[in-house]
């Protein structure tokens, strides 16, 4: 059964580390969250897919698709798309390349995306929001509409503020505070 508490347990067990780390932004941090070790785990896919789809469905956004900047967003998008297929109103997945292909059609967006698509841009971990905002820019450049951004983990380091300042609704399954707190006290609430 999908459970936010179980997702937090999985993230703590598989993804959350303390120590001295350099983040993608170049900033130093005493915590590191490698969300892929959870989002690419069978149970992690199940939890993220169900909880992500429940949050999107409850939001009333009704997107055509979910996706984001490869590679962190990929398992999140695929899990949500698969879970949506089990219900009555499926959404499809897409991936945003970090750079255009230099062969074939030179696409920057792969998968089930077309001009006019209304999408939720997803990310595994949001820190500054830069990666997810890059994905939003690419979606807009290709004629899509971003309805919201959904993150598995919000590191609570300014990303939410940057995303909302850019005009997007921000949804997150878990915060870094949740990962550092007591799992037994976590609510099962999604929205």
N, C-alpha and C positions, 0 to 999 in steps of 0.2 A: 504494500500500500504506500502511495506517495506520502512523504512526510518531510516537512521543513526541518524538523529536529534530526531526522536521519541524514538529510543532506548536510547539515552542519557537522554531524559526526564524521561523515565520509570526508568532508573537506579538511577537518582537523586531522584525521588519520592519514590522508593521502597527499594533501596539498599545502598545508600550513606549516611553515618553518620559521624559527627564530634564529638570529645570528647577525652577521654583517653581510649585507647584500647591496649590489648596484642594480637599480631598476632600469628598464628600457629607456626611461627618460634621462638616465645618467645620475639621478638622485640616489642618495644612500638611504638605506632603510634597515631597521632591525627585524623586520618581518618580510617574508617572501611567501607568495601564494602561487604555486604552480597548479593552476586550476585544471590543466589538461590531464593530470594524473587522476582526477575525479571525473571530469567530463568524458574521458575516453574509457573509463571503467564501466563494465556492464551495468552495475547497479547505479552508478553515477549518471549514466545516460538515461536510465529509467526515471530517476528522481528529477533530474534537470528537465527532461522532456515533459513529464507530467506537471511539475510545479510551474515551469515556464508557460506551458499551454494554459493551465488554469489561470495564471495571472493575466495573460493576454486576453483570454476569453472573458474573464471577469471585468476587464478594463473597458469592454465594449468597443474596442478599436476596429475589429473586423478586417485585419490585414489580408492582402493577397499572398504575402510571403514574409519570411524571416531570414536574416543573414547578416553577415558583417565581414570585417577584415580577416582574411585567412591568416593564421591557422587557429587562433584561439576561439574565434566565433564559430568555426565549422561544426564541431561536435554539438554545440549548443543548438545551432540552427537545425541540424539533421535530427536531433532528438525531439525538438519541438514539432518539426514537420511530421515526423513519423507518428508522434502521439496524436497530433491533430487529425491524422488520417483515420484513427480509430474512432473518432467522433463523427459528427454530422457535417462539420464545416472545415475541411482541410485547408491548411496554408502550405505553401511550398518553400523550399530552401534555395538559397543562392549564396555564393561566396564572392567577396570583393578581393581581387588580386592587389598586392602591394604595388605592382607596376604593370602596365599593359604588356601583353604578350608581344614578342618581337617576331612572331610567325603566325601563320593561319589568318584568322580574322582580327587579331590584335585586341581581343576583348579584355576589358578590365573586370567585368562582372560575368561570372559563370553560373550555370544552373538555371533555375526557373524564375527568371526575371525578364520583364519586358518593359518597354516604355509605357508609362502610366501606372505601373505597379504601385500599390499602397503597401508599405512595408514597416515592420518593426526591425530596427537594426539591433543586433545582439552582440554581446561581448562576454568573455569569460570573467575578466577582472577589469574594473574601471578604477584608475588612479587619477590621472590628470584629465582624462576624457579625450586626449588628442587622437588616439587611434580610432575611437568610435566616431569622432567628429570627421575624421578623414573619410571613413566609410560613408557617413551621411552625405558628404560633399560629392563623392563618386556617384551615389544613388541619384542625387539631384542632377548631376551632370549628364546622367543617362535617362533623364525624364521620369524618374520615380518620385514618389512622395513619402517622406519619412513621417510616420504617425507617432512613433515613440522609440525610445532606446530601452532595452532590457539587458541588465547585467546579472550574471550569476552572483558575483561578489562586488560590493562597493567598498573600496579601501578607505573611503571617507577622507580623501585628501584633496578635495576640490573638484573632482570629476563631475559630481552631480551638479554643482554650481555652474561649471563651464557648459555642460550639456543643456541645462535649463536656461542659461543666459543666451544660448544659441537658438532658443525657441522650441526645444523638444521636451516632451514629457519624459521623465526618467522613472524606470521601474527597476527594482533590484530584489533578487530572491533572498540574499543574505548580506550582512554588513561585516566588516572586520571586527566590530564590537561584538557581534554574535559569535564569531570564531574565537574571540578572546574571553568570552563570558562562560557562564554555566549552562551547558546544553540542556540540563533537566528543567531549567526555568524558561526555555524558549517556547513561544507560542506556536501552535499549529496553523495560525492564521497565515494566509497567503497575501491578501490584498490589504 
